[in-house]
Amino acid sequence: MLSPYGLDIIESCMTCKVRAERLFCEISTPSLQAFEQIKYATAYPKGAVLFVEGQAPRGIFVLCKGRVKLSICSTDGKTLILKIAEPGEVLGLSATVAGKPYELTAETIDPCQVNFVKREDFQRYLREHGDACLRVAEQLSEKYNNACHEVRSLGLSHSAGEKLAKLLLEWTSRNGEAAKQEPRLKLALTHEEIAQMIGTSRETVTRLFADLKRRQIVQSKGSTLLIRNKAALKAMATN
Amino acid sequence: MESANQQSCFDCILRPDRVFCDLPSEALEAFDHIKEVCPSPRGTVLFEEGRPVRGIYVLCDGRAKLSVCSEKGKRLIMRVAGPGEVLGLSACLSGTPYEVTAETLDNARVTFVRRKELLKFLREHREACMQVVHLLSEDLHTAYTRVRAVGMVRTRRPSLATAH
C-alpha cells in the first residue's frame, strides 16, 4: 500500500503502539479522546519547514515519527542548531501556550509524521484537561533543561574542538553505543549543520574531522563514524 | 503549630501582583498547607546545579543569583531572579537535577515546597498548573534569549605540535 513519503501514518492515538513510551501521550482516556478530536495527522518530507522563528503561533506540532532540526538565530545573525527533536517531543509548545511568536525554526531532517493542533483548540483543551496541562509543564521543563545545557555549552566551552568532541560523545550515549570499546555513529547532519550546532564555521568542522581522522581518533566509512580512541575524545571534551 | 515566621499567603500584600501567587482561594489554602517558610540570609545557597531535586523555592522577597558552572569551575551567571519568582520549577517537574545554582543576594524570604507535595497540588488545582505552564514559558523564553546572546564560539587554532 502506498503511503506518503514512505511513512506508515498512525491515524489514531487510541491504537498507537508507541504511545506508552512517550510521556506527553501518557494521559487519561477521556483526555486522549478529546485530543483525538482536535489533532490533524499530517506527513512531511525531509527538508520541510514546519514553522519559522518569529512567526505568529498557529499551534503545536506533536512529532510522532521522524526527526526535526530546531534552530535559533543568534544576535549576530548566525544560525545555531539548538537540538534535534526526537519522536515524542511537542514543537512550538511555549509559543502556542503563551500566544507569542515561535522561538525557533523547525525543519524536518527525515520524512515525518506530525500531529498538528490549532492554537485555540489546544488552549481550550488545556483549560479542560488538568492531566494534559501537567504533561505540558513537564515538556516545557525538559526544553528549559536543554536550553540551559546549551547556554552552559556555548558560554563555557573554550574551543570548537572541545564542543565537537562533547557532541560526538553525547550522540554515542543517545544511540546506546557509549559502552562499546569503539562506538559507532551514523552522521545525520552535514558539516555545515554540525557547525551550526556548536556555533562555529563549516571550515572549522571539516578541519576538526580531518584532524581527528589523522590522529586516528575516529574513522569514517561513508556516513558512519567509528570512534577508535574513546579516551582521547573524552580528553578533548574536557580540555 | 505555626512560628512567628509562618505567614499565611492570604496575609501577603504582594500577592495580587504575582503570577504564581494569584490563585483562587481554594488553591491558595491548599498551598498554605504544603509550604515551609525558610528565611535565607544573604549568600544562602538554596540549591546547587547537578544536585537531586528536592522541591521549589518561591522567592517571596529578595533576589537570587542563578549560575551554571563548567567542569573546571568557571562560573557563568544566567540571570538574577527577583521577588515573586519560583526557582527550581523545571527541575521539579521533570524530576531531573537542578540546572543551575541559586544563591541569595539579599536577606531573602523564601518559601519551600517539597516536590511530591507540589506535583499533587498541581494535579488537584488546574489553575495553579496553568500558572506554572505560563511561568515555564517565560523561563524558556529567557533561556532562549540567553542562547541567542551567547551565540558564536571563539575558535582557537590548534597548535601543530601538541605534546600533551
HADDOCK unambig.tbl for C-alpha pairs under 7 A between the chains (distance, minus, plus):
assign (segid A and resid 73 and name CA) (segid B and resid 148 and name CA) 6.35 0.50 0.50
assign (segid A and resid 74 and name CA) (segid B and resid 148 and name CA) 4.01 0.50 0.50
assign (segid A and resid 74 and name CA) (segid B and resid 149 and name CA) 6.15 0.50 0.50
assign (segid A and resid 74 and name CA) (segid B and resid 151 and name CA) 5.29 0.50 0.50
assign (segid A and resid 75 and name CA) (segid B and resid 148 and name CA) 5.57 0.50 0.50
assign (segid A and resid 75 and name CA) (segid B and resid 149 and name CA) 5.62 0.50 0.50
assign (segid A and resid 94 and name CA) (segid B and resid 137 and name CA) 5.12 0.50 0.50
assign (segid A and resid 98 and name CA) (segid B and resid 134 and name CA) 6.59 0.50 0.50
assign (segid A and resid 98 and name CA) (segid B and resid 137 and name CA) 6.75 0.50 0.50
assign (segid A and resid 130 and name CA) (segid B and resid 123 and name CA) 6.58 0.50 0.50
assign (segid A and resid 130 and name CA) (segid B and resid 126 and name CA) 5.33 0.50 0.50
assign (segid A and resid 131 and name CA) (segid B and resid 123 and name CA) 6.70 0.50 0.50
assign (segid A and resid 133 and name CA) (segid B and resid 129 and name CA) 6.51 0.50 0.50
assign (segid A and resid 133 and name CA) (segid B and resid 130 and name CA) 6.72 0.50 0.50
assign (segid A and resid 134 and name CA) (segid B and resid 129 and name CA) 6.49 0.50 0.50
assign (segid A and resid 137 and name CA) (segid B and resid 93 and name CA) 6.87 0.50 0.50
assign (segid A and resid 137 and name CA) (segid B and resid 132 and name CA) 6.94 0.50 0.50
assign (segid A and resid 137 and name CA) (segid B and resid 133 and name CA) 5.13 0.50 0.50
assign (segid A and resid 138 and name CA) (segid B and resid 93 and name CA) 5.33 0.50 0.50
assign (segid A and resid 138 and name CA) (segid B and resid 94 and name CA) 5.32 0.50 0.50
assign (segid A and resid 140 and name CA) (segid B and resid 136 and name CA) 6.27 0.50 0.50
assign (segid A and resid 140 and name CA) (segid B and resid 137 and name CA) 6.85 0.50 0.50
assign (segid A and resid 141 and name CA) (segid B and resid 90 and name CA) 4.19 0.50 0.50
assign (segid A and resid 141 and name CA) (segid B and resid 91 and name CA) 6.75 0.50 0.50
assign (segid A and resid 141 and name CA) (segid B and resid 93 and name CA) 6.39 0.50 0.50
assign (segid A and resid 141 and name CA) (segid B and resid 94 and name CA) 5.90 0.50 0.50
assign (segid A and resid 141 and name CA) (segid B and resid 136 and name CA) 6.77 0.50 0.50
assign (segid A and resid 142 and name CA) (segid B and resid 94 and name CA) 6.27 0.50 0.50
assign (segid A and resid 144 and name CA) (segid B and resid 90 and name CA) 6.96 0.50 0.50
assign (segid A and resid 144 and name CA) (segid B and resid 140 and name CA) 5.22 0.50 0.50
assign (segid A and resid 144 and name CA) (segid B and resid 143 and name CA) 6.91 0.50 0.50
assign (segid A and resid 145 and name CA) (segid B and resid 99 and name CA) 6.34 0.50 0.50
assign (segid A and resid 147 and name CA) (segid B and resid 143 and name CA) 5.94 0.50 0.50
assign (segid A and resid 147 and name CA) (segid B and resid 144 and name CA) 6.52 0.50 0.50
assign (segid A and resid 148 and name CA) (segid B and resid 99 and name CA) 6.83 0.50 0.50
assign (segid A and resid 148 and name CA) (segid B and resid 143 and name CA) 6.44 0.50 0.50
assign (segid A and resid 150 and name CA) (segid B and resid 147 and name CA) 6.81 0.50 0.50
assign (segid A and resid 151 and name CA) (segid B and resid 146 and name CA) 6.77 0.50 0.50
assign (segid A and resid 151 and name CA) (segid B and resid 147 and name CA) 5.35 0.50 0.50
assign (segid A and resid 151 and name CA) (segid B and resid 150 and name CA) 6.87 0.50 0.50
assign (segid A and resid 152 and name CA) (segid B and resid 68 and name CA) 6.49 0.50 0.50
assign (segid A and resid 154 and name CA) (segid B and resid 150 and name CA) 6.42 0.50 0.50
assign (segid A and resid 154 and name CA) (segid B and resid 151 and name CA) 6.82 0.50 0.50
assign (segid A and resid 154 and name CA) (segid B and resid 153 and name CA) 6.63 0.50 0.50
assign (segid A and resid 155 and name CA) (segid B and resid 150 and name CA) 5.85 0.50 0.50
assign (segid A and resid 156 and name CA) (segid B and resid 70 and name CA) 6.13 0.50 0.50
assign (segid A and resid 159 and name CA) (segid B and resid 153 and name CA) 6.89 0.50 0.50
assign (segid A and resid 159 and name CA) (segid B and resid 154 and name CA) 6.70 0.50 0.50
assign (segid A and resid 159 and name CA) (segid B and resid 155 and name CA) 5.36 0.50 0.50
assign (segid A and resid 159 and name CA) (segid B and resid 156 and name CA) 5.95 0.50 0.50
assign (segid A and resid 160 and name CA) (segid B and resid 153 and name CA) 6.94 0.50 0.50
assign (segid A and resid 160 and name CA) (segid B and resid 155 and name CA) 5.80 0.50 0.50
assign (segid A and resid 199 and name CA) (segid B and resid 151 and name CA) 6.53 0.50 0.50
assign (segid A and resid 199 and name CA) (segid B and resid 152 and name CA) 4.68 0.50 0.50
assign (segid A and resid 199 and name CA) (segid B and resid 153 and name CA) 5.62 0.50 0.50
assign (segid A and resid 200 and name CA) (segid B and resid 152 and name CA) 6.25 0.50 0.50
assign (segid A and resid 200 and name CA) (segid B and resid 153 and name CA) 6.13 0.50 0.50
